[in-house]
């Protein structure tokens, strides 16, 4: 018993001792941690110090100024006070007097033996940086302050001194060399970057603003001080002579209006992005006086100091422009809720969970499109109407009420298919006539909007769309989901989609008015910024994957179409709605031709225009698609389906919105330097600066009205017009208008107001053409109408230009080029059929939602297909008549080898990249005009040289001009360069590769021999590839990465498109590279039949995952590297070109299944530190063993060609020698046609029955028989 008591006493003492020891160690740790300080920071590093990747990132220096080593493992570093452990130090002992550098790069690297990288960056406008020890105690911080480029902010003396600026930063060294700081006590005191209703400027505009405050005791004249949102451009905007007195506030509008006049409202020449921008104030000597941090701000929330001038930065939802910041502010941003499920398609119902990221925050959500409102948990309502006095004498309809409500989130929310719920929007009237209600309930999605609230203040709203459709996605087109407070659309007073109060006011003022259907008398007929409403837009691709998710503005678009039940819409990207003030959207199938920014996916505006009012919408779709690849004055179109607040709202079409932003984004110009003139009846400056010295309207008046009829016969006078008007653009416009027989003549001209380059910024007017609903109006000869002395000013310019011989030839040839490519019947038919095929599955649902006139009716398709049967021939006859041309001629072109080169005829390339030209274009035939000179140019492909022309042209000049007076047959002869290595296969890594997905194999994207090469990946981890639920997901994997490079890019493999980084990605192989007997490698499997001297090249780099790449090939039993030239090569941190030469490997030549493997080596191939090998632009080249020489080609072509086959009405016979005789036999052997002494003839088969025939052709010294099919 006594032993147990002694044992108990022992354990108690031991326990007490352990507690004391733990407390001592903890206290000791905390004491020593006080000797660790943030010692120096740099937030704008341009040239000071590069990290291990060669990048100049922000950095933070930590210093131990004590006498004892400190283990800083578990310490937190952050730029967010609400998240002290935003980035956590790994286990690391900081020795006394040791400096440690942490890169604030966002790369998030925590391996102690390597450079450390935090997962955040520092705003150069100022951010508080906080260091917290492992026990949760803040031990040091850096105050939020603006720091100039390549200037640091640090303590002097190190660790304990006051904060100073250093013009000679000393990362990992003692701080020296302070900057002479500005002495003025002027502070940027408050900023607002999304001003919706807080304060308006003198024009009534709610612009961004910056407030300055003088917190000193001396007045300061601000003349010459610079205000900027760019640290590298200190004096972007400068103050006039204006004095700011002690305790005075001055407001500068960040409106981009650029007004700098004393005693008037001040307007800077920039705006502030609500997504975050630092603002800098510098004195005339360049010293930084004050700055504001870069932070994301919600609408009508400001960011300011409290107390004024010197205090910490806080968020204010009660801003105080030109007054003291005395309202209650928050130190942290209230973050939006986190959704457990992303938007998209689901086959079954599920429970959605929402999570608040701020401690103590509550979540409020809605299901009706309204903004979540913590004060609307009991519901509210707005007024709307469905019945209006459309006819004279009818009574005014009753006012109705629509409720809307917010809900407090208490647990998972059931997300289900709501299609059987009662319609809401579909039962609201969108016109002034009687309401149409769909007989069948419309399809629905679930739209959920959620917002976090903390102490009564809210976060940004997050919106998600869920399509719960058990049968799957019913659409093969994009889906556009718009979400907005329903009152924005249907409210009696402010609804933009309804007749509303505007109509009732009109009927009250005009009781006998007989135009009730006129859109201008309804809410939806109003325009301008005051009729723009906030909306959330989410765009889904054909797989219902979200490709755009953004808050924006919405307006009704159109003229008379505004009175349709389903209306056209314009969507506006603005910083006041979303931190992204542009749309990034990859939705169109086509690029804008000749654009210097061919892969631009940036938009400031989007158009949703599914219908028009001038005729059949199918006409507009077809003719726009017909010409768009050839003419950059036509906007792109993509059929889509629209949902609003989760309800199906019909078929629409996404289109480019033609405005100054479209021009700026796609033609490399400044939107402020673009003028647009709209000419419908008369010319009106629609947008852009009104330069008094070169007023666009005055210039166009000269073109349209003041030209004298005889002036332009002179080339000198013609050149004056060509200096003002882009002739090519104008010709394309006229060609399309006259060919399409369009009766809706709306034309716009645009130009760079002040010339900036010799391309699209040259100051010349270019043409934009729109609206082809009223096409195919055959009541007159439109070409003749345009060329006559019409009273229409639009026609005058063309009627004058055709008097000039150079313009006449240019117009005739360009029109002929288009008739032979863009306007060919087969292409037109294909576009018509595709247009209707896309829409056909959607029409039943659309017609239930709303009946529409002239909307993809069967008769529309028939009319289009019938029209094109004769239109090209009629149009050619009209050209002949107008220009007094006797006849058309047939021009047959060929090349010696389709891989050797191609011919450019006038303005078109005769190759498969030109729409309307066959995939195998040669021999090619086109119709041109008698006695109109044409230009031919031979373009050799790599590995070939142009030799000469043959047939009806001769000589060895690659570019020739011929004036045809009869049918011509011409061939371009190319000769192979000796031992030239051709590109055989290529892998283009772009957006077509799924992101964040482990890859197993990739087909080549280009091949010269019409075969496919395969890239197969082998991982070091057994069971690869893994899904997201596996711990090894995205380890030892091959994935897409955003690492484009021009090295080894092959234009020939990408339709001759020049390299552009925005179109490119890359591939990465991730660690670990070895595991047991397995290793990461990739194989290339391909055929080399017909080729020799194989070489494989690629661009490659690594961040340390591997330092060597090794090539091997399969010899039938083993992987070997025998005779490979440069089979093992080094890998460095920057992209380098590596070529592996197999010309000494006999097995590589003429091999139908050659296999090459690439594997890797390095210092530690089992390491798993998220390092990578990145490679790009994989190419296989080889020498073609079977290229014909020019003489061989000519000899081969003597065997005669008969084409097309199958044929409909005619066949052509092509030979390089004289044709002596042509005989045609039917399948019974009966002679049905005979013709003698034909030279490259055409045989008319129009009277032949359908079936098989045999054509026997006799030429000099030989004969041949061809089997053809008559369709």
C-alpha positions, 0 to 999 in steps of 0.5 A: 500500500505504501509503495502505491502511494509513493508511486502515485507521488512520483507520477504527480511530480513527474507530471508537474515537472513535464508541464513546467518543462513544456511551459518553459520550452514554449515560453523560451520559443516565444521569447526567442521568436521575438528576435525574428523580424521582417527586415526588408520588403520589395513589392515592385522588382524590375531588375534588382534580383531574379529568383531561380527561374530567372523571374523578378518577383516580390520578396520579403527578407526575414532576419534573426537579430538575436543571439539564439537560433530559432526554428521558424517551422510552422511560422505564418507569413501573410498579406491577409490579416484574417489568415495569419497562416496563409503561407507556412514556413517549413522546418528551418533553423534561422541562425543568429544574424542570418538573413532569409529571403522568401519570394512573394511570387505566388509559386508556393514552394516550401522545400527548406534546401531550396529557395522559398516561395510564398503563395501570394504576391505583394501589391506595390501600392501597399499591403500589410505583411504579418509574421506570426509565430507557431503559437499564434502570436503576431511578432512583426509586421510591415505597414501598408505603404506604396513602394517605388519600382526597385526600391525596398522598404526596410529597417535601419538598423536591421531588425529593430530600427525604424522603417526607411526606403532604400534605393540600393536594396540589400536582399540577404544583406544589411540595409544601407543607402536610404532614399530621400523621402518626400516630406509633404504630408499629402495622403491618398486617403480613400479610393473607389473603383466601382461607383454605382450610386455613391457620388456623381461627377458634374456630368452625372456619371458615376466614375471611379475616384481618388481622394487626397487629404492634407494631414499636415500643417502646411498648404501644398501647391500640387502643380506638376504632381503626378497621379498614376495607376502605373508605378512605371509611369509616374506622371500619367496624369498631372495636377494643374496649379491647385493648392491643398490646404491643411485638413482639406480633401480633394477629389480626383475622378478616375474617369479617363476624361483627362481634365486638368484645369484649376478650379474645375472638377479634376479628371484623370486619364485612367480608370481604376480596375475594381479587380485591384490597382495601386494608385501612386502620388509623386511630387515633381521630383519623382519622390513617392508621396503616397500610394494606395494598395491594390485591392478588390472592391465591391460596388460602392465600397471604398478603401481608405485610411482611418484615421485620415492620412496616417491610419490603417487601410479599411473597407468602407461600405459607407464611403465619405468622399471629400469628408473624414473617414469616420464610418465603421470600416472592416479590416478584411474582405468578406469572402463569397461563399464556397459552393460544393458543386460547380455549375454544369450538367447533372443527371440526378438531384443532389444536395448543395452545400455552402461554406462561409470563409469568414469566421462568424459569417452567415450565408444568404441565398436566393433561387429566383435571380434576386440579390441575396439580401439579409433584410429580405428573409420575409420576402418583398414584391415588385409591380408589373403588368401583363395587359396594356391598352393596345387597341384604341379605347381598351382599358389599362390593365391591372397592376400585378405583384411578383414576390421575391425572397432571400433565405438563410442557409442552414443546411444542404439545399436540394438541387433538382430538375425544376422543369415541371415547376410553374413558369414564372418569366414565361408568364410575363408579357414582353410586348404591348399586345396580348400576352403569349403563354407557352402551352407546355412548361418550359425547360428549367435550370436551378439558379442559386445566388449566395452571399456571405454577411458579417456584422451586417455587411455583405460579400460579393454575390456568387451565382451558379447554374445547375442543369438537372436533366436525367436525359442528358444535354439536349443541346449541341450548341452553347448555352447562355444563362442570364441571371438578374433581379426580375424587376430589372426585366419586368418591373413596371417602371424600370423593367427593360424587357416589358412595355411598362410605364412608358407604354401607358404614358404614351397611350395616356398622351395619345389615346387615339394613337395608331402605332401601339406596336412601335417599340419606342413607346415601350420600356424596351424601346428605350436606350442609353446607360440609364436603361442598362441593368445588372446581370450575371452571365454564364456561358457554357460550351456544347458540353455544358462546361462553363467557359464564362462566369461574370457579372455584367450589364445588359441592354435591349438591342435592335430597332423594330425587333425590340417589339418581338416577344423574344428580344435581342440583347447586348451584354456589357463588361464593366469594372463596376460590375465585375473585377474582370472588366472584359469578357474572355470567351473562346466561343467562335469557330472562325478568326477575324481575317487579316487581324493582327491579333488573330487569337484574340478572345477578349470582348468588351461587349457581346451581342445576343441576336437570334432574330431580326426584323428585316426578313428571314434570320436564316438569310443573315446567318448564311450570308454572314457565314459565307463572307466572314472568312474573307471580309473582316467587316462581317461579324462572327455568329454562333447559334446558342440557346438562352436561359434567363433566371433558369427558364428556357428563353429560346434560340439566340446567336452569340455575335461580335458587337461592332464598336470601338472596343471590337476594333481596338481588341482585334486590330491592335488599336487604342479604342480612344483613337477609333472613329465610327461613322454610321451611314443610313440615309445620312452619316452620323458620327457614332463613336470616337473623337470628333477631330475638327481638323479631320471630321469623319462626316466631312471626309465621307461627305467628300467621298459620297457627295462632292466627287465629280463623275469624271474625276476618278479616271485620273490615277492621281485623283483616284489615289486621293480617294485610296488615301482616304478609303481602304479600297479592298475593304470597300470592294468586299462590301460592294461584292457581298451586297450586290451578290446577295441582292440585299435590300437593307443597306446599312453601312458603317465606316471606321478608321484610326482617327490619328494614323499610328501605323501603315496597317489598320491604323493608317487612318483610312476608312474601312467598311462594316456591313450588317443585316442580311435578312432582306437578301435575295431581293431579285427585283432589280440588277443590284450591281447596275443600281450601285453603279448608276447615277443614283440619288442615293449618296451611298451609290455615288462613290461606287459609280465614280470609282468604276470609271478608274481602270485600276479600280475596275480591274481590281473589283472584277478580279476580287469579285471573280475570286469570291465567286470561285471560292466564297460564293461557289454553290457547293460551299453555299449549299453546305453553309445552308444545310449546316445552318438549318441542321444545327437549328432543326433539333431546337425549333420545337422547344423554341416555338413552344416558348414563342412563335416567331415570323420568318424564323428558320422555316422550311421554305427559307431553306428551299429558297436559299438552295434554289437561289444559289442554283443560278445566282453565280451565273446571273451575277457574272452576266451582270458583270459582263453587262456592266463592264461590257465584257464579251465573255467569261473564260475558264482558267485551269491551274495545276502544280507539279506536286500538291506537296511542293507548293501552291498558286496564288491567283489575284487575292486567293490562295489555291490551297485547302486553307481557303474556304471554298477550295477542296482539300485536294485542290489541284487541278483547280478550275475557275471562271474569269473574265475576258481581257481582264488581266489576272495575276498568278504567283507560285509559292513553293513549300519548304524543301522546294523551289519554283522552276517555271510555268508550263502550259499556256504560260511560260517563264521562270518568274514566280509572279506573272500577269496574264490577260486571258482572251480564251480558256487557259491551262497553266501549271506551276512546276516546282523542283525538290531541294536536294536532301531537304528534310520535310516536316513529317509529323507535328504535335501542336499543344493548344486548348484542344488538350483538356486542362488539369487532366492526366494524359495517356496518348496524343495524336499528331496534329499534322502529318505530311503522309496523311497518316497519324503518329501517336505519342504514348505516355508511361508513368512511374506510378502503377495504376496511372492515370488516377482520378481526383479522389486518388492521393496520386492524382496528377503525380508522375503525370503528363498534363497540359501546361500554359507554357507556350514558346516559339522555339521549333514552332512550325507554321506549315503544321498550323495552316501557315498561321504565325506563332502567337503565344495566346494560341499555344500551351505546352506539356509537362511531366511531373515528379516522381520520375522513377518508382521501383522499376517504373519510370516516366517516359513517352513514346512516339510511334509512327510510319516512315514509309517513303522517308529516310534520314529521320530527325526528331526535335522539340523545345524542352526545359525543367525546373530541376526534375531532370537534367538529361533527356535520353532518346532510344528506339525499339529494335524488335526486342529491346530499347537501344540508342545505337547510332543515334546522333546526340541521343543524350542531351542536357535540359536546363531551366529555359526552353532550348531546342533539342534535335535527335538525329536518326539518319545513321539508324537504318531501322528508322528508314522506310519503317511502317512502325518505328518507335522512339522512346524519350526518358529522363535522368537527374540527381534524384528521380524519385523526388516528389517536390512538384517539379516538372519537365516541360516540352513543346512543339514536337516535330519529326522531319525526314527526307522524301524518297519519292519526290518527282523531279520536274521532268518526271512530273511533266512525263507523268502528266502526259498520261492525261487527266479527266475531271471532275469524277463523279461529274454532273454536267461537264468533264474537263480533259487536261493534257500537256500535249495536243489532244487528237481525239476524244471518244466516250462509250457507255457501259455496253460499249456503244460510242456515244460521243466523238470529238476531234482535235480538242486542246484541253477540252470540255465535254458536255454530259448534260444530255447523258443519262446517269451511269458509268461511262468510259472516256478514251483520250488520244494525245501525241504518242499515247492514249488513255481510258478513264472510267467516270460516273455521271450523276 
